[in-house]
Amino acid sequence: MQFTEEMFARHMRPINGSAIREIFKLLARPGMISFAGGNPSNTALEPQVISGLAREALEQYGTSLLQYGATDGFMPFRESAAAFLRDSLVNCEAADILPTQGGTQAFDVLLKALVNPGDAVLCESPTFLGAIQAMREYNARLISMPTDEQGVIVEAAEALIKQHHPKLMYVIPTFQNPTGITLSLERRKALAALASKYGVVIAEDDPYRDLRYSGEALPTIQSFDEEGWVVYMSSFSKYVAPGLRVGAAAVKNPLLLRKMVIGKQSADTHSPLLNQAIVDAYLRKGLMPGHLQRICGDYARQLQAMLEGFRHFPEGTVHTVPQGGLFVWAALPEGMDAMKAFEAAVEAGVAFVPGTHFYTEGGHMNTLRLNFSMSDIPTIEKGMEKLGGVISKL
Ligand SMILES: Cc1ncc(COP(=O)(O)O)c(C=O)c1O
């Protein structure tokens, strides 16, 4: 007997795994400069601090942290996560918080709760690859919303809602992955209004919100929602440590929250209690503001070095100038192929992600995403010079 493609569940067949994961394999080559990926810098991770908090948590809570826990989450963490999110102008109490294994799981259980095969789901064009993969796994019908330098174009989104009657709209409002663009204040209000006018749940995925290097923070979409249509998804991956897998969804609609809890029950019973306790202690001890200040200072300088590096790129290249987050998005002059550039760049020892992977319908071959958090400034300078050189020779 041979194990054939047909043996896999139908919903897994169109999924080839994340293109970024494939690119990661190339990164193992010695000397490779990586502008791919979206990890926090290793210098942002604090093993000593985390180990101290873990020890203290185990001393304080004892065996209860090592036992099974509630799917709804570890109450001290729900309280501190709610307080943290309220500081970001999310309207929530501890009772609205579902601790999840990163933002990834928050979106997964939301899809699980809402989406039948064939249901329309709106997302930005381009959008986060992980979200595209998750939506495909639920056999959602992906509908791309056009965007510009202020994020989703609201009139176009409304027309698509009228045409496709989606249950769900997925939006990354702040320092978007992959573009680095931030949704404007007016559009935040307008999207919240569309959600309640048409009865569409908005998944507001906001894991980069506090990585701001310039400009003023904007209110969340959720803060304009009075009826519980917006699910706000946060994550401590980019702020504290992705390996802890701690995220939190704020869900004001109790019925939807209940369905998400039931969906999480069968996925993993509950998020690891120790990890929730570690992040809880991190927040309660007031470690977050100083930490964010330090890492934002570093990332701001890395971003600046990357932006300056575009002088090595061919004339006609355009790029975003994000006020935060981990990514810069670029479009090479029309007709240039970032996939071809990718092959040549990897040969030369620099990696990035071709932008086509972030479009549900492919195309946009001249675009690319560059990450600046994982390389120090001399490496960014060297990498941008190499990459610009390779692209100029295409
Ligand atoms: C927009 C966006 N959402 C969600 C995630 C998932 O992160 P995590 O599950 O670690 O919170 C990422 C990670 O890169 C992301 O860029």
The ligand as a Gaussian input file, in Angstrom:
#p B3LYP/6-31G(d) Opt

LIG

0 1
 C       -0.231000      39.299000      12.349000
 C        0.174000      38.140000      13.172000
 N       -0.755000      37.494000      13.875000
 C       -0.453000      36.444000      14.641000
 C        0.833000      35.973000      14.723000
 C        1.074000      34.746000      15.529000
 O        1.867000      34.910000      16.596000
 P        1.701000      34.098000      17.942000
 O        0.841000      32.913000      17.700000
 O        3.084000      33.730000      18.328000
 O        1.060000      35.067000      18.885000
 C        1.849000      36.605000      13.998000
 C        3.223000      36.099000      14.041000
 O        4.080000      36.427000      13.273000
 C        1.500000      37.714000      13.208000
 O        2.402000      38.362000      12.468000

